[in-house]
Amino acid sequence: MSAEASKPPLRPEQFDRYRRHLTLPEMGLEGQRKLLDSSVLLIGAGGLGSPLAFYLAAAGVGRIGLVDDDVVDASNLQRQILYQTSDVGRPKVEVAKERVQALNPDVEVTPHATRLSSENALEVFADYDVVIDGTDNFPTRYLSNDACVLLGKPNVYGSIFRFEGQASVFDARVGPCYRCLFPEPPPPGAVPSCAEGGVLGVLPGIIATIQATEAIKLMTGAGTSLSGRLLLYDALRMEFNEFQLKKDPSCPVCGEQPTIKQLIDYQGFCGLPPRGDEPEVPVISAHRLAERLARREAGQEDFLLLDVRGADEFERSRLVGATLIPLDELADRLAELETYRDRSVVVMCHLGGRSERACKQLLTSGFQQVENLEGGIDAWSLTVDASVERY
């Protein structure tokens, strides 16, 4: 008797549930059994992880692991469809497990209420067939890639920002890994987070659906995966573009002579707290800055409003009374700010990322009272003065 024939038949309720899969020649009974016997690890139970969990559970993936150490916040509800208003404050993996098992009791859900690190990633990943990257920060993205390479597992990648998304499959056994495309993480503060730059609420659903499709194909052997291809999506133009990717022989983790042979923890990048040796940057809201500017105009307060955007941005949209010193010129022009070394300085940019870097530079240079305008001039336009042009 063949191994396939020896497997127990689907229960009647399973035939009803998966009937639309069973009628697909590329899927059929064998493909559905493969899904029921497979396991997937979702890294992140947020914007991408929410629709991923729903669609993979509905498809009948036998075991789904969820890695997330966060709790539900009201700001999540605009896009993270696993959660509802009454869930605010609850651990995401706890709520996600309830919702997934309510959708499909066939699915075993394993919550991992932890942040991935070099100490636990290999152990967490080891028990799963496919890893799906739904993270929003570079440290976890690189850690996940490296762990998948070291363990020989496929990594279904997706990322979102504002109105754009990306998706691919990175599997170093047959093609490039994430580091073949981006060998090293960007410097701290170089790339804004989704919290800083925003994200269209429906965008995660589109990219996550692509990721779920790729994961199902990997588990069943159907079709051709996105390995070796990067899919780009622009929601504003409703446009897809595809780029061919090649394995990099000099890749530091999957190349011919790899230099990364164990996991590395990256800190201080998008969405994660700064390292202990970096100064904490106080923030000021747009409303609070408006109050202080009014007092400054009345002669009741004196402080410097420093704009570190580019000159072209400053010409396009500015706040009255701001002093322009672009970030890339700041180190060479600190002497111009000497009179404010012991006085208040508020730093601003477009969205808050460059100004945070400028604040850290000022603080490490001995400036005593430095604050970052939270959300930048974009927040000012949205919450204080709509006549200031957004871009």
C-alpha positions as CSV (number, residue, x, y, z in Angstrom):
1,M,0.0,0.0,0.0
2,S,1.4,3.4,-0.9
3,A,2.0,6.1,1.7
4,E,-0.6,8.2,0.1
5,A,-3.2,5.5,0.2
6,S,-2.4,4.8,3.8
7,K,-3.3,8.3,4.9
8,P,-6.7,8.7,6.6
9,P,-9.4,10.1,4.4
10,L,-10.7,13.6,4.9
11,R,-13.7,13.8,7.3
12,P,-17.0,14.7,5.7
13,E,-16.9,18.2,7.2
14,Q,-13.5,18.7,5.7
15,F,-14.7,17.7,2.3
16,D,-17.4,20.4,2.6
17,R,-14.9,23.0,3.9
18,Y,-12.2,22.4,1.3
19,R,-14.5,21.5,-1.6
20,R,-13.3,24.4,-3.8
21,H,-9.7,23.3,-3.4
22,L,-10.5,19.6,-4.1
23,T,-12.0,20.5,-7.5
24,L,-8.8,22.2,-8.6
25,P,-6.6,19.8,-10.7
26,E,-3.5,21.5,-9.4
27,M,-4.6,21.0,-5.8
28,G,-7.0,18.2,-5.3
29,L,-7.0,15.8,-2.4
30,E,-3.2,15.4,-2.4
31,G,-2.6,19.1,-2.3
32,Q,-5.2,19.6,0.5
33,R,-3.6,16.8,2.5
34,K,-0.2,18.5,2.1
35,L,-1.6,21.7,3.5
36,L,-3.2,19.9,6.5
37,D,0.2,18.3,7.1
38,S,2.2,21.5,6.8
39,S,3.3,24.2,9.2
40,V,3.9,27.9,8.7
41,L,5.5,30.5,11.0
42,L,4.2,34.0,10.8
43,I,6.7,36.6,12.0
44,G,4.5,39.5,13.1
45,A,0.7,39.4,13.8
46,G,0.2,43.0,12.5
47,G,-0.8,44.4,9.1
48,L,0.6,41.6,7.1
49,G,0.2,38.9,9.7
50,S,-3.5,39.5,10.1
51,P,-4.7,38.6,6.6
52,L,-2.0,36.0,6.3
53,A,-3.4,34.2,9.4
54,F,-6.9,34.3,8.2
55,Y,-6.2,33.1,4.6
56,L,-3.8,30.3,5.7
57,A,-6.2,29.1,8.3
58,A,-9.1,29.1,5.9
59,A,-7.0,27.2,3.4
60,G,-6.4,24.5,6.0
61,V,-2.7,24.8,6.9
62,G,-2.3,22.3,9.7
63,R,-0.2,24.4,12.1
64,I,0.4,28.1,12.2
65,G,2.9,29.7,14.6
66,L,2.5,33.4,15.5
67,V,5.5,35.5,16.7
68,D,4.7,38.8,18.2
69,D,5.3,40.4,21.6
70,D,3.0,43.4,21.1
71,V,-0.4,44.2,22.4
72,V,-3.3,45.5,20.3
73,D,-3.4,49.3,20.0
74,A,-6.2,51.5,18.6
75,S,-3.9,52.6,15.8
76,N,-3.7,49.0,14.6
77,L,-7.4,48.7,13.8
78,Q,-7.1,50.7,10.6
79,R,-5.4,47.7,8.9
80,Q,-4.9,44.8,11.3
81,I,-8.1,42.9,10.6
82,L,-7.6,40.2,13.2
83,Y,-8.5,42.7,15.9
84,Q,-11.5,44.7,17.0
85,T,-12.0,47.6,19.3
86,S,-12.7,45.5,22.4
87,D,-9.2,43.8,21.9
88,V,-7.2,47.0,22.6
89,G,-4.6,46.3,25.3
90,R,-4.7,42.5,24.8
91,P,-1.7,40.5,23.6
92,K,-1.9,40.1,19.8
93,V,-1.0,36.4,19.7
94,E,-3.7,35.7,22.3
95,V,-6.4,37.3,20.2
96,A,-5.0,35.9,17.0
97,K,-5.2,32.4,18.3
98,E,-8.8,32.8,19.3
99,R,-9.8,34.3,15.9
100,V,-7.9,31.7,13.8
101,Q,-9.3,28.7,15.7
102,A,-12.8,30.1,15.5
103,L,-12.4,30.3,11.8
104,N,-11.0,26.8,11.3
105,P,-10.8,24.3,14.2
106,D,-8.6,22.0,12.0
107,V,-5.7,24.5,12.5
108,E,-3.4,24.2,15.5
109,V,-2.1,27.6,16.5
110,T,1.1,28.0,18.4
111,P,1.6,31.5,19.9
112,H,5.2,32.8,20.5
113,A,4.7,36.0,22.6
114,T,8.3,37.0,22.3
115,R,10.6,39.2,20.2
116,L,12.9,37.3,17.9
117,S,16.6,37.4,18.8
118,S,19.8,35.6,17.9
119,E,19.2,33.5,21.0
120,N,15.8,32.1,20.1
121,A,15.3,32.4,16.3
122,L,16.8,29.1,15.3
123,E,14.9,27.2,17.9
124,V,11.6,28.9,17.0
125,F,12.1,28.4,13.2
126,A,13.2,24.8,13.4
127,D,9.7,23.3,13.8
128,Y,8.1,25.0,10.8
129,D,8.2,24.2,7.0
130,V,7.8,27.7,5.7
131,V,8.6,31.1,7.3
132,I,6.6,34.2,6.3
133,D,8.2,37.6,7.1
134,G,5.5,40.1,8.1
135,T,7.8,42.4,10.1
136,D,8.0,46.1,10.0
137,N,11.6,46.6,11.0
138,F,15.1,45.8,9.6
139,P,16.6,44.0,12.6
140,T,14.0,41.2,12.5
141,R,14.0,41.1,8.7
142,Y,17.7,40.4,8.6
143,L,17.6,38.0,11.5
144,S,14.8,36.1,9.9
145,N,16.6,35.9,6.6
146,D,19.8,34.6,8.2
147,A,18.0,32.0,10.3
148,C,16.2,30.7,7.2
149,V,19.5,30.4,5.3
150,L,21.2,28.6,8.1
151,L,18.2,26.2,8.5
152,G,17.6,25.8,4.8
153,K,14.0,27.0,4.9
154,P,12.1,29.2,2.5
155,N,11.4,32.8,3.6
156,V,8.2,34.4,2.0
157,Y,9.0,38.1,2.2
158,G,6.6,41.1,2.2
159,S,6.9,44.7,3.1
160,I,4.7,47.8,3.0
161,F,5.1,51.5,3.3
162,R,2.6,54.3,2.5
163,F,1.1,53.2,-0.8
164,E,3.7,50.7,-1.9
165,G,4.5,47.1,-1.2
166,Q,7.0,44.4,-2.2
167,A,6.9,40.6,-2.2
168,S,9.2,37.7,-3.0
169,V,10.4,34.3,-1.9
170,F,13.9,34.0,-0.6
171,D,15.2,30.5,-0.6
172,A,19.0,30.2,-0.6
173,R,18.8,26.5,-1.6
174,V,17.5,27.4,-5.1
175,G,18.0,31.2,-5.5
176,P,18.9,34.5,-3.8
177,C,18.3,35.4,-0.2
178,Y,17.3,38.8,1.1
179,R,21.0,39.8,1.7
180,C,21.7,39.1,-2.0
181,L,19.5,42.1,-2.6
182,F,20.4,44.2,0.4
183,P,23.7,42.9,2.0
184,E,23.5,45.2,5.0
185,P,20.8,47.0,7.0
186,P,20.5,50.8,6.5
187,P,22.0,53.1,9.0
188,P,19.8,54.0,12.0
189,G,17.1,56.5,11.1
190,A,17.7,56.4,7.4
191,V,14.4,54.7,6.7
192,P,11.2,55.9,8.3
193,S,8.9,53.4,10.0
194,C,5.3,52.9,9.0
195,A,4.3,54.7,12.1
196,E,6.2,57.7,10.9
197,G,5.4,57.6,7.2
198,G,1.9,56.0,7.3
199,V,0.4,53.1,5.4
200,L,-2.8,52.8,3.3
201,G,-5.1,50.5,5.4
202,V,-5.9,48.1,2.5
203,L,-2.3,47.7,1.3
204,P,-1.2,45.0,3.8
205,G,-4.1,42.9,2.6
206,I,-2.9,43.0,-1.0
207,I,0.7,42.1,-0.2
208,A,-0.3,39.5,2.5
209,T,-2.6,37.8,0.0
210,I,0.4,37.4,-2.4
211,Q,2.5,36.0,0.4
212,A,-0.2,33.5,1.4
213,T,-0.5,32.4,-2.3
214,E,3.3,31.8,-2.4
215,A,3.3,29.9,0.9
216,I,0.4,27.6,-0.3
217,K,2.3,27.0,-3.6
218,L,5.5,26.1,-1.7
219,M,3.6,23.7,0.6
220,T,1.7,22.0,-2.2
221,G,4.3,22.2,-5.0
222,A,1.8,23.9,-7.3
223,G,2.9,26.6,-9.8
224,T,6.1,28.6,-9.9
225,S,7.3,30.6,-6.9
226,L,8.5,34.2,-6.8
227,S,12.0,32.9,-6.0
228,G,14.4,35.0,-8.0
229,R,11.8,37.7,-8.6
230,L,10.8,40.8,-6.7
231,L,7.2,42.0,-7.2
232,L,6.6,45.7,-6.6
233,Y,3.1,47.1,-6.2
234,D,2.1,50.8,-6.4
235,A,-1.5,51.3,-5.1
236,L,-1.8,54.9,-6.3
237,R,-1.1,53.8,-9.9
238,M,-2.6,50.3,-9.4
239,E,0.5,49.0,-11.1
240,F,2.7,45.9,-10.6
241,N,6.3,45.7,-11.7
242,E,8.7,42.8,-11.5
243,F,12.4,42.7,-11.2
244,Q,14.7,39.7,-11.7
245,L,17.0,38.8,-8.8
246,K,20.2,36.8,-9.0
247,K,22.0,34.9,-6.3
248,D,25.1,37.0,-5.2
249,P,28.2,34.8,-5.1
250,S,29.7,37.2,-2.5
251,C,26.6,37.3,-0.3
252,P,27.8,37.4,3.3
253,V,25.4,34.7,4.4
254,C,24.5,32.4,1.4
255,G,27.5,33.2,-0.9
256,E,30.4,31.0,-1.9
257,Q,32.5,32.1,1.1
258,P,30.0,33.3,3.7
259,T,31.2,35.5,6.5
260,I,28.0,35.3,8.6
261,K,27.8,31.9,10.1
262,Q,25.8,32.7,13.2
263,L,22.9,35.0,13.9
264,I,23.4,38.7,14.6
265,D,21.2,41.1,16.6
266,Y,20.8,44.5,14.9
267,Q,19.4,47.2,17.1
268,G,18.5,50.9,16.6
269,F,16.8,50.5,13.2
270,C,13.3,51.2,12.0
271,G,10.7,50.7,14.7
272,L,12.9,49.5,17.5
273,P,14.2,51.3,20.5
274,P,17.6,53.0,20.3
275,R,20.7,51.2,21.6
276,G,21.8,52.0,25.1
277,D,24.7,54.2,23.9
278,E,22.4,56.4,21.9
279,P,20.8,59.5,23.6
280,E,17.0,59.4,24.1
281,V,15.3,62.1,22.0
282,P,12.4,64.0,23.6
283,V,9.5,64.7,21.3
284,I,7.1,67.6,21.0
285,S,3.7,67.5,19.3
286,A,2.7,69.9,16.6
287,H,0.0,71.4,18.9
288,R,2.5,72.0,21.6
289,L,5.0,73.6,19.1
290,A,2.2,75.9,17.9
291,E,1.6,77.1,21.5
292,R,5.3,77.7,22.0
293,L,5.6,79.6,18.7
294,A,2.8,81.8,19.7
295,R,4.6,82.6,23.0
296,R,7.8,83.2,21.1
297,E,6.0,85.7,18.8
298,A,4.7,87.5,21.8
299,G,8.2,87.7,23.3
300,Q,7.4,85.3,26.1
301,E,9.8,82.5,25.1
302,D,13.0,82.1,23.1
303,F,14.0,78.9,21.3
304,L,15.4,77.9,17.9
305,L,13.2,76.1,15.4
306,L,15.7,74.1,13.2
307,D,14.6,72.6,9.9
308,V,16.9,69.9,8.6
309,R,15.1,69.2,5.3
310,G,16.6,69.9,1.9
311,A,16.5,73.4,0.5
312,D,13.9,72.4,-2.2
313,E,11.6,71.0,0.5
314,F,12.0,74.2,2.5
315,E,11.1,76.3,-0.4
316,R,8.0,74.2,-1.1
317,S,6.6,74.1,2.4
318,R,7.9,75.8,5.6
319,L,7.0,77.1,9.1
320,V,7.5,80.8,9.7
321,G,10.6,81.5,11.8
322,A,12.3,78.2,11.1
323,T,16.1,78.2,10.4
324,L,17.2,75.9,7.6
325,I,20.3,73.7,7.9
326,P,20.0,70.5,5.9
327,L,20.9,67.4,7.8
328,D,23.9,66.6,5.6
329,E,25.4,70.1,6.4
330,L,24.7,70.1,10.1
331,A,28.0,68.6,11.3
332,D,29.9,71.4,9.5
333,R,27.6,74.2,10.7
334,L,27.3,73.5,14.4
335,A,29.2,76.7,15.1
336,E,26.2,78.7,13.8
337,L,24.1,77.2,16.6
338,E,26.6,77.9,19.4
339,T,24.3,80.4,21.2
340,Y,21.7,77.8,21.6
341,R,24.0,75.1,23.2
342,D,22.4,75.7,26.6
343,R,19.0,76.9,25.3
344,S,16.0,75.2,23.7
345,V,16.2,73.8,20.2
346,V,13.2,72.2,18.4
347,V,14.2,70.2,15.3
348,M,11.9,69.4,12.4
349,C,11.9,67.6,9.0
350,H,9.3,66.1,6.7
351,L,8.1,63.1,8.8
352,G,10.4,63.0,11.8
353,G,13.2,60.6,10.9
354,R,15.9,63.0,9.8
355,S,15.1,65.4,12.6
356,E,15.5,62.5,15.1
357,R,19.0,61.9,13.7
358,A,19.8,65.6,13.9
359,C,18.6,65.6,17.5
360,K,21.0,62.8,18.4
361,Q,23.8,64.6,16.7
362,L,23.1,67.8,18.7
363,L,22.8,65.9,22.0
364,T,26.0,64.1,21.5
365,S,27.7,67.4,20.6
366,G,26.7,68.9,24.0
367,F,23.4,70.7,23.3
368,Q,21.3,70.5,26.4
369,Q,17.6,71.1,25.4
370,V,16.7,69.4,22.2
371,E,13.3,68.2,21.0
372,N,12.1,66.4,17.9
373,L,8.8,67.6,16.2
374,E,6.8,64.3,16.2
375,G,5.6,63.6,12.7
376,G,7.4,66.5,11.2
377,I,5.9,69.2,9.1
378,D,3.4,66.6,7.8
379,A,1.9,66.4,11.2
380,W,1.7,70.2,11.4
381,S,-0.2,70.3,8.1
382,L,-2.6,67.6,9.3
383,T,-3.3,68.8,12.9
384,V,-2.4,72.5,13.1
385,D,-2.5,74.4,9.8
386,A,-3.8,72.8,6.6
387,S,-2.6,75.7,4.5
388,V,0.9,74.4,4.9
389,E,1.3,72.2,1.8
390,R,1.7,68.5,2.3
391,Y,4.0,66.5,-0.1
